[in-house]
Amino acid sequence: MVSITIDGQMLEVEAGSTVLNAAERLGIDIPTFCYWKRLPALASCRMCLVEIEGLRRLQPSCATVVTDGMVVRTNTPLIEETRSSMLDMLLANHPLDCPICDKGGECELQDMVMAYGPRKSEFRDPKRVFHSKDIRLSPVIIMNVNRCIQCQRCVRMCEEVVGAVALGTVEKGMDTAVTGFEGSLASCDQCGNCVEVCPVGALMSFPYRYKARPWDLAETDTICPHCGTGCQLTVGARKGEFMRVRSDWEHGVNRETLCVRGRFGLDFIESRDRIKRPMIRRDGALTPVSWDEAGDYLRRRLSAVEGKAAGGLASARLPNEVLYQFQKLMRTVFRTNNIDCSSRWSTPFDALGPLVAGFHARAPLDEVVASDCVLAVGGNVTEENPVTEYLLRDAARRRQTRLLMLSARPSRLDADARAVVRVRPGGEAASLAAVAAALVAADGQAGDVSAMTTNRAGSDRLASALKESRSVTVLVSIDLLRSPEARATLQQINNLLNVLHLLGKSPAMQFLFDRANQMGAWDMGVLPAVLPGLSAVSDDAARTALERGWGAAIPSEPGAALDAMLELCVDGRMGALYIAGTDPLIAYPDRDFVTRALGAADLLIVQDTFLTETAGLAEVVLPAAGFGEEAGTFTNNEGRLQTVRKFREPAFEARSNLAIFDFVAALRKEPLQPSTQGEIFDEIARLVPAYHGLTQEGLGPDGAFTKAAPTPAAGGFFPAPPAPKATDGLVLVTGNGLFHNGYLSERSEILNTVADDPYVETSGEDAAELGLPDGAQVVVRSAWGELTAKLKVNRHFPSGLVFVPENYRALRLNSLMRRGEYPCPVEVREAAPTFESAASTGSAFEQNRI
């Protein structure tokens, strides 16, 4: 610790702290433009200059490291004169267009001039003008270079945090101008973080342009509904109409940064594809009815299917309180444990349980990735969890964390990784077993692991980096669950973590979920063999505790997961299948099978916000509140419980999900208690061990962390899997693209303006062998179906692999697949040529650029 005195106040700070950091701790405000907490100091704006005893010149406080005994003054006549002169220079060329500038009311330059600026300018020369019109860099970002004050925040944010390197500067001095390549941002992430950090109106959000002023907006803090990173959002609405999203740099895992989906993808709530009224099927067609009519019809139909099996499927985007009440409804009213929360895979919780119990770190991601070494297994972090990628890049670049990648698909993080191992999809288990075996071979003290493979091909570099580290974090992509080898892969991750534990590496693990509340869905027990709190359904003590709390009996036998529920439908044994907020017809990896199954259920009830394809098959459709229309909580990838707030009323005749559950339970004459969001939260905090002691008031802007699940960890090691069989030809895998997340975001008009058209991604080697140029229309054909999309050649892509994002309903990607077959063997060929006018060859954006 070193001692510093600032404006007469003495403080002890850690060695390496800057004067600016020390002043902030004392509550002393020092103005800055170029400084940003997440960026290395630049010291170019000179607004933060301070006087330091013993030094003749003023020093930039953002870049001056504290020394013991340092005496600093932050508010002297010389400093005031210098700040005023700097602002006068900035104003000399700054346009006087505050009344029409979107930054008006929250412009840092305005605030600085009011606080420190000259009352009269000494400059009389004509203002420098770069462009007479604003430049639209992309569908979502528009630029007025004349307002730029050369702070470089946007350029550095893009390069150092986001990793996109889409912005740069030309010229120098006062003639410096920020721009994209050839005046465009066509290759950037469109995340808008440059807009967020811009202190003036140089970079602006085009969708928000000229729509409102900050003082017009009613703002609500909530949590992003797109992926499991759990970013904090501030939603602004004007007279009830959604306007924009921004984020608070002091709170949340994201610390102000957002991805394109979080910043620009919330307008899906305004989609015209809403279910307006309840509907029942009459004469083969869905017919709008009143809630009373729907209730009368549903009561009769539920009575008709009494005695047959029932099942429930709920979306992992729903709040914890809704998910908890859904599984409670199914278990106590429908008397079944046939419950699931994913329509894209079957969750092997027997293998997940030991991971969650033994190694899952319910702790801030920023701390978890501060380990000496981070191993990311599976998936593509850049596209699945972009803000998590920002934190990983920061750890690799600024903290010198060893970043290791083991996956089938490349990601942008590969450039920052110490070691990258590409494996065939499904080969992750064998590679992980080889890594663990290499660690054991290097250290004879790890215990009995004789059952583990000694095949270390391609994994020695990973083992070497892990062995050199004092602490290790493993990040597990949820994409691994798509594979039939998911159980084996999870077992080998467990093996690796056990070996690291025995070697004293303090291992920790977190999941990279691509749905906002997947962790919450598991915690709430929306699984066939697991109760709320992750205890087994067959655990008599856990079941009895819940039965006492609920005042109702719970079936003692584990239920059926989605696969088995669909089989019950096909076999004619499913009475009522209740689907809440999800669309298995488009997401389940076998369109033919799920279509037959849903059509064979005696009674299909769909409760949703939007008219999905699954809703189109239902016998009863119940309109539910969407995101922002009901309050609750999400549990993110870290295990952080955060508040999801209501900022608008349910549209049309939609009701909250909880109210609909009450409606259905009343039809069975078995009311659910409690039934309000706050009361259900309190019950969760009382009955679910990981949530014990939490209160809604105690969550605060940063949420609160749940506790580790009490499930005992499995002992011993799982046997090594056989090496994956070599396959000839191309195989198809899927996942999320950068601009979309599942099918919810496809209802965002803004995201659809920036997202790529449906595409097929493959390697340059495979494209050359097939004689296909980048951008060609191609047909992807499996044994079961085919689709047509644009070819995207990626020189970093491994040969033999074809990727099609799962986010485009029109492609009907799941019609190419059969359950249990992943990856899917396919052929790729050029599509038959179609007539296309010259006018349609360019994008609508390019034709309409300003």
Sequence and secondary structure as in RCSB ss.txt:
>XXXX:A:sequence
MVSITIDGQMLEVEAGSTVLNAAERLGIDIPTFCYWKRLPALASCRMCLVEIEGLRRLQPSCATVVTDGMVVRTN
TPLIEETRSSMLDMLLANHPLDCPICDKGGECELQDMVMAYGPRKSEFRDPKRVFHSKDIRLSPVIIMNVNRCIQ
CQRCVRMCEEVVGAVALGTVEKGMDTAVTGFEGSLASCDQCGNCVEVCPVGALMSFPYRYKARPWDLAETDTICP
HCGTGCQLTVGARKGEFMRVRSDWEHGVNRETLCVRGRFGLDFIESRDRIKRPMIRRDGALTPVSWDEAGDYLRR
RLSAVEGKAAGGLASARLPNEVLYQFQKLMRTVFRTNNIDCSSRWSTPFDALGPLVAGFHARAPLDEVVASDCVL
AVGGNVTEENPVTEYLLRDAARRRQTRLLMLSARPSRLDADARAVVRVRPGGEAASLAAVAAALVAADGQAGDVS
AMTTNRAGSDRLASALKESRSVTVLVSIDLLRSPEARATLQQINNLLNVLHLLGKSPAMQFLFDRANQMGAWDMG
VLPAVLPGLSAVSDDAARTALERGWGAAIPSEPGAALDAMLELCVDGRMGALYIAGTDPLIAYPDRDFVTRALGA
ADLLIVQDTFLTETAGLAEVVLPAAGFGEEAGTFTNNEGRLQTVRKFREPAFEARSNLAIFDFVAALRKEPLQPS
TQGEIFDEIARLVPAYHGLTQEGLGPDGAFTKAAPTPAAGGFFPAPPAPKATDGLVLVTGNGLFHNGYLSERSEI
LNTVADDPYVETSGEDAAELGLPDGAQVVVRSAWGELTAKLKVNRHFPSGLVFVPENYRALRLNSLMRRGEYPCP
VEVREAAPTFESAASTGSAFEQNRI
>XXXX:A:secstr
 EEEEETTEEEEE TT BHHHHHHHTT     SS  TTS     S TTEEEETT SS EETTT B  TTEEEES 
 HHHHHHHHHHHHHHHHHS S GGG TTTTS HHHHHHHHH  SS    S    S SS EE SSSEEE GGG   
  HHHHIIIIII    EEEES GGG EEEEGGG  TTS    HHHHH SSSSEEETTTTTT  GGG EEEEEE S
SSTT  EEEEEEETTEEEEEE  TTSTTTTT   HHHHH GGGGG S B  S EEEETTEEEE  HHHHHHHHHH
HHHHTTTSEEEEEE TTS HHHHHHHHHHHHHTS    EES SSS   HHHHHHHHHHTB  S HHHHTTSSEEE
EESS HHHH HHHHHHHHHHHHHS  EEEEEESS  GGGGG SEEEE  TT HHHHHHHHHHHHHHH TTS   T
TS    TTTHHHHHHHHH S EEEEEEGGGGGSTTHHHHHHHHHHHHHHHHHTT   EEEEE SSTTHHHHHHTT
 BTTB TTS BTT HHHHHHHHHHHTS   SS    HHHHHHHHHTT EEEEEEES  HHHHSS HHHHHHHHHH
SSEEEEEESB  TTGGG SEEEEB  TTSS EEEE TT EEEEE   S   TT B HHHHHHHHHHHTT   SS 
SHHHHHHHHHHH GGGTT  STTT TT EE          S            SEEEE    TT  TTTGGG HH
HHHHS  SEEEEEHHHHHHHT  TT EEEEE SS EEEEEEEEETTS TTEEE  TT GGG GGGG  TT  SEE
EEEEE       GGGSS HHHHT  
